[in-house]
Amino acid sequence: MQQFVSDYMEGAHPKILEKLLETNMEKTDGYGLDPYSESAREKIRKAVGAPEAEIYFLAGGTQTNETVISSVLRPYEGVIAADTGHVNTHEAGAIEHGGHKVLTIAGEEGRLSAEKIRLWAEKFLSDANHEHEVAPGMVYISHPTEYGTLYTKEELTKIREVCLHYGMKLFLDGARLGYGLAAEGTDLSLKDIAALTDVFYIGGTKVGALFGEAVVFPKPGLVPHFYTITKQHGAMLAKGRITGIQFDVLFTDGLYEKIGAHAVRLARRIREALLKKGYELYIDSPTNQIFPIVTKEKAKALEEQVQYSFMEELDDGRLVIRFCTSWATRPEDVEELVRLL
């Protein structure tokens, strides 16, 4: 049975496991105050071009999104997101559970546009009763999006300008950032993201780590006592070095970029095979996620030999499914999938 369900089915990159084993019996301070975590922070600061950035290591994506959003927003504020955004669809109401409403805007292939955000904010402010409503305090985007699409530097710059104009913070979910940075044709770098957002995170769970996300505040002081807030949200690990070691390894010798490029390269092979064999793509994602449209009969036939993700059913009854490659995908498995298609 071929497995292309997601990009976090395997454990961790062997270099991470080697380093964890090598350091296993060392005694270090807890809660991320160890030398490995500090080394990882310094490497990330260099990579993002923000020497004063505040960096915190949390365990998972949903936990990170909820902790960051609730710490930045005031009690009467909500967060703007695409209707397909992860915080709106697949996080079990975690943001609302934290006391903040998700304010949705129709996305364009998963992306938000600066113009739609501007129109939403203008409509809110022009309502004579807006003091009785949830105010927009933040814009949430993910890069890549839920449909594997990417923002350009120009698009992100325009969104940033709208956020500054209306006094909203910009938060970028980077759960799959490693695959976005490796995509062919992208012009958005880590340094660009750090320069254009108020807070973002570098995903480890889906890009080679056992678990872990690195939250980056490019400019210090946005959220005083964020360290303490992470503990209130159950996001602080006593053995914090386990996360720090993983990011220290990922940001050594370009490993994060290399494993992202590996997944994108194999996804391109699947995408090319799908098109050659006459499949229609729902969205032509340049990252590690591929979204073919298939009939229910074809989907049922495929699932006997390959596991994939279901995305949605179209009005004509056909299905959008997803094949997902990862840092650990083997070329021979991709070739077997191509044969099955």
Secondary structure, DSSP 8 states (H G I E B T S, - for coil): -EE-S-S-SS---HHHHHHHHHTTT----STT-SHHHHHHHHHHHHHHT-TT-EEEEES-HHHHHHHHHHHHS-TTEEEEEETT-HHHHSSTTHHHHTT--EEEE--BTTB--HHHHHHHHHHHHHSTTGGGS-EEEEEEEESS-TTS----HHHHHHHHHHHHHHT-EEEEE-TTHHHHHTSTT----HHHHHHH-SEEEEE-TTTTSSS-EEEEESSTTSSTTHHHHHHHTT---TTTHHHHHHHHHHTSTTHHHHHHHHHHHHHHHHHHHHHHTT-EEEE--SSSEEEEEE-HHHHHHHTTTEE-EEEEE-TTS-EEEEEE--TT--HHHHHHHHHH-
